[in-house]
Amino acid sequence: MGSPALDPFDLRLVDALQRDGRLTNNELAERVNLSASQCSRRRTRLEQAGVIRGYRADLDPAALGLSVAVFVQVTLATHSPHNARRFLDLVASVEAIQEAYAMTGEADYLVKMVLPDLAALSRILAETILPHESVAHVRSSIVLQDLKPVARLPLPGRD
């Protein structure tokens, strides 16, 4: 089953929601230039189709005491489906890991973590990631400045 074709109203609707997911149905209808009932039906259809995956609050890590962001390149010890599964289980079990990607190039995975301080980073690397049987090598890069946080998806016909 493929993604539904999105018409210009759908694109305006998802654009408005990714800018502000708290819009009421009436506010959304006004921005998209449709009736509230049409907006509601379209939103429901886009949610059911998986175009809209969910809604959440955008939290400030620093306000929550999470002042260190780090990207960690991970190389696996062996390349097998079993070892990849073990690594994915590790990723799922570490709350500090916010994002993880399978990559081409020198590293097998790129992992983004958010932590309170460098001591926490040192602990998680030394006690959790490095000793894990699936991992051969890690290389970390600490974020100095977040230049473009929480980017919106580039939608066709939108700026």
C-alpha positions as CSV (number, residue, x, y, z in Angstrom):
1,M,0.0,0.0,0.0
2,G,1.6,3.3,-1.1
3,S,1.2,6.8,0.2
4,P,-1.9,8.7,-0.7
5,A,-1.6,11.4,-3.4
6,L,-1.6,14.7,-1.7
7,D,-3.4,17.6,-3.3
8,P,-2.7,21.3,-2.6
9,F,-5.2,21.3,0.3
10,D,-3.5,18.3,1.9
11,L,-0.1,20.0,1.5
12,R,-1.3,23.2,3.1
13,L,-2.9,21.2,5.9
14,V,0.3,19.2,6.8
15,D,2.4,22.3,6.4
16,A,0.2,24.2,8.9
17,L,0.3,21.2,11.3
18,Q,4.1,20.8,11.2
19,R,4.4,24.5,11.9
20,D,1.9,24.2,14.8
21,G,0.5,20.8,15.8
22,R,-1.7,22.4,18.4
23,L,-4.0,24.1,15.9
24,T,-7.7,23.4,16.6
25,N,-9.7,22.1,13.7
26,N,-11.3,25.6,13.2
27,E,-7.9,27.3,13.2
28,L,-6.6,24.7,10.7
29,A,-9.7,25.1,8.5
30,E,-9.1,28.9,8.4
31,R,-5.4,28.5,7.4
32,V,-6.1,25.9,4.7
33,N,-9.3,27.6,3.4
34,L,-11.6,24.7,3.9
35,S,-14.6,24.0,6.1
36,A,-13.8,22.5,9.6
37,S,-15.6,19.3,8.6
38,Q,-13.5,18.9,5.4
39,C,-10.3,19.6,7.4
40,S,-11.3,17.0,10.0
41,R,-11.9,14.4,7.4
42,R,-8.6,15.1,5.6
43,R,-6.6,15.1,8.8
44,T,-8.1,11.8,9.9
45,R,-7.4,10.3,6.4
46,L,-3.8,11.6,6.6
47,E,-3.3,10.2,10.1
48,Q,-4.8,6.8,9.1
49,A,-2.5,6.7,6.0
50,G,0.5,7.4,8.2
51,V,1.4,10.7,6.5
52,I,0.8,12.3,9.9
53,R,2.6,10.0,12.3
54,G,1.7,11.8,15.6
55,Y,1.8,15.0,17.6
56,R,4.2,15.9,20.4
57,A,5.6,18.8,22.4
58,D,8.9,20.3,21.2
59,L,10.9,20.4,24.4
60,D,14.0,22.6,25.1
61,P,16.8,20.1,26.1
62,A,18.8,22.9,27.9
63,A,15.7,23.8,30.0
64,L,15.5,20.2,31.1
65,G,19.2,20.0,32.0
66,L,20.3,18.2,28.9
67,S,23.1,20.5,27.7
68,V,25.2,18.0,25.7
69,A,24.2,16.7,22.3
70,V,26.6,14.3,20.6
71,F,26.7,12.3,17.4
72,V,28.3,8.9,17.6
73,Q,29.5,6.9,14.7
74,V,29.3,3.2,15.4
75,T,31.0,0.4,13.6
76,L,29.8,-3.1,14.2
77,A,32.0,-6.0,15.4
78,T,30.6,-8.3,12.7
79,H,28.2,-7.7,9.9
80,S,25.3,-10.2,10.3
81,P,21.6,-9.9,10.7
82,H,22.0,-11.2,14.3
83,N,24.6,-8.6,15.3
84,A,22.6,-5.8,13.6
85,R,19.5,-7.0,15.7
86,R,21.6,-6.9,18.9
87,F,22.7,-3.4,18.1
88,L,19.1,-2.2,17.4
89,D,18.1,-3.7,20.7
90,L,20.8,-1.7,22.4
91,V,19.7,1.5,20.6
92,A,16.1,0.9,21.8
93,S,17.2,0.4,25.4
94,V,19.2,3.6,25.8
95,E,16.8,6.5,26.5
96,A,19.6,9.1,25.8
97,I,19.6,7.9,22.1
98,Q,17.2,10.2,20.3
99,E,17.9,9.2,16.7
100,A,19.7,6.4,15.0
101,Y,20.5,5.8,11.3
102,A,22.0,3.0,9.3
103,M,24.7,4.6,7.1
104,T,26.9,4.1,4.2
105,G,30.6,5.0,4.5
106,E,33.1,4.3,7.2
107,A,30.6,3.8,10.1
108,D,27.6,1.5,10.1
109,Y,25.4,3.7,12.2
110,L,25.1,7.3,13.3
111,V,23.5,7.8,16.7
112,K,22.4,11.1,18.2
113,M,22.3,11.4,22.0
114,V,21.2,14.1,24.4
115,L,22.7,14.1,27.8
116,P,23.1,16.3,30.9
117,D,26.9,16.6,30.8
118,L,30.2,15.2,29.6
119,A,30.4,12.8,32.6
120,A,27.1,11.2,31.5
121,L,28.4,10.9,28.0
122,S,31.6,9.2,29.2
123,R,29.6,6.8,31.4
124,I,27.2,5.8,28.6
125,L,30.0,5.2,26.1
126,A,32.3,3.3,28.6
127,E,29.6,1.3,30.4
128,T,26.9,0.7,27.8
129,I,27.9,1.2,24.2
130,L,31.6,0.3,24.0
131,P,31.3,-3.0,26.0
132,H,28.3,-4.1,24.0
133,E,29.1,-7.3,22.0
134,S,27.7,-5.9,18.8
135,V,30.0,-2.8,18.8
136,A,33.6,-2.8,17.5
137,H,34.4,1.0,17.4
138,V,32.8,4.3,18.2
139,R,33.7,7.8,17.3
140,S,31.9,10.7,18.9
141,S,31.5,14.4,17.9
142,I,30.0,16.8,20.4
143,V,27.6,19.5,19.1
144,L,28.9,23.0,19.8
145,Q,25.9,24.8,18.4
146,D,22.5,23.8,17.0
147,L,22.3,25.8,13.8
148,K,18.9,24.7,12.6
149,P,16.9,22.8,15.2
150,V,13.7,20.8,14.3
151,A,13.6,21.4,10.6
152,R,10.2,21.0,8.9
153,L,10.0,18.7,6.0
154,P,10.3,20.4,2.6
155,L,6.9,20.0,1.1
156,P,6.3,20.3,-2.7
157,G,5.3,23.9,-3.7
158,R,6.1,25.3,-0.2
159,D,8.9,27.5,1.0
